[in-house]
Each structure stands twice: as structure tokens, then as C-alpha cells.
């Protein structure tokens, strides 16, 4: 029990103090007298250290003034404008094509051409991301967009897919590379598209099936008309690996206060043949790039990250 303080208050009478001490002894506790000092500490107990104040989470800037993009052929606009060629002007992230209305155009307006940079590379896998992120960080962008991982799953066979552990380690390395030079840059991470939906959408198109025979994403799209058990199991392996990659993207992003994962929005998008390139029925066409830009813009400008 604590006695009353002396500051302007009536002093405690001696018999009241004795009574308090007696009660405390009967309860096996150390009494606290009416003095100016701090309360006594129980025998054997250690005073608790004050808890440090948690660092406030940085507010997400919904209108960044500059953008750098990293990733693979999707972000380079491959096969959007012509066969077997990049078309960065049609990129969902940094393109200048008004028919796409890239994320950069939606956020930066007329300044998009001067304040956005595309460091993605067609054919890139996650292992290539640290070098891309280093180049992007040198620009000191306020926002970095990331879309990569489809090529880690799209191999000649499922056995050649990038192990999840290596995929995760490369993404962590890429984030460290960014933070060394651009510690305050925000990062928007897109999920990897659903490659199994790509197969189910394109396999009914004769042209798509013929193009796929050239070896495009053979782990998923090879023998597109084969509905046998072995082919189904092969596709399921690729599907499950993409799901695991997306979980890795989400987990690594969650450890960085300035990173926002799309919550699986791109993976869940129910695209049709209208969103695919007429050249290869694999990469997004102009309409597909526009849909990716719409998704990214909603995610970047949302008041809160996806639940």
C-alpha cells in the first residue's frame, strides 16, 4: 500500500503507519511508508525496463513523383507491338502509349517520360533482379515496381524450375540492393500471373496451340491438348510453384515497411484471350498491359494495402 504524499496534504498519523506495516507483514509483502522516495521493490524482483516506443510506420505516399520499373518481358512490353520485339512504350509500368495509360502516366501525367525508367529485361528471372534493382536505385525513384517470376516457372520441364528457397533469397538480395542506395523508395510488388489459366484460355485457340509448340513455357503449355493424368500433374506442379513464389513475394515484402504486395490481384485476374498478345498467346497484348496498369494504379493509390 502507498501512503499519502506530503505535498500540501495532511501527514499520516503514526498509528495509521503502524497499522499499514502490520497488515503488510501479515500479507508477506514489503510495506511502503509515506515518504518522498520511490516504492520499495519486492525481494528478488528486478525493476522493469521501460519499453522503447515503437517506430512509426512510414505513411504510404499515394502520389509518388518518380517511378523505376524492374522485372521481365511483361514489363518490357514484349510482343505487344510486333513479333519477338520489346515495346517499352506499351509497358504497363512506364510506357508512353496513351492506349495503355501506364502507371507512370496515371501518376505523373505529362512528366511520365522524364520521371520514369524501365530497367526490366526480357527473359529475366528472379536471380537477375538484384542487378536490376541496383540500377533502379541509382535513379533515386520514389516508387519501384516489381513484376518477375514467370520465367522461373516457365522452363523446359518442371524439374528445372527455380527452387523456392533460391527464389526467396534472390528477392531478399534485391531488396537489400535497393535499400543500400534508396532507403526511402516505395516498392509495389505484383503477383505472378496464373499460368494455368493461361493454358486453359489459350489451348482452345488453334493459333495459340501452334505457337506454343515452338517451346513457349513448355513446363505449362507443352502438349496443350493432352488432358491425361501425367500432363495434368505436370501443370499442377507449375501452378503450385507459382503459388509458392507469390507467397515468397508477399512474405519478403511484408518485412519492409515501404513495400506493398498486390494481394494476389494479378494472379487472380480472370483474363481472356482479348488480353493476350496475338503474336504468341502468352504475353499480355495492349489490352492486357492496360489491365495491369489499372490494377497497379488501384493498389498504389489505395489508402490501405490489400487485406
Helices and strands as residue ranges (DSSP letters): H 14-26, E 67-71, H 73-76, G 88-90, H 103-108, G 109-113, E 116-118, G 126-128, H 129-137, E 143-147, H 150-153, G 158-160, H 164-181, E 186-189, H 195-202, H 206-212, H 218-221, H 229-254, E 259-261, H 265-268, G 273-275, H 286-301
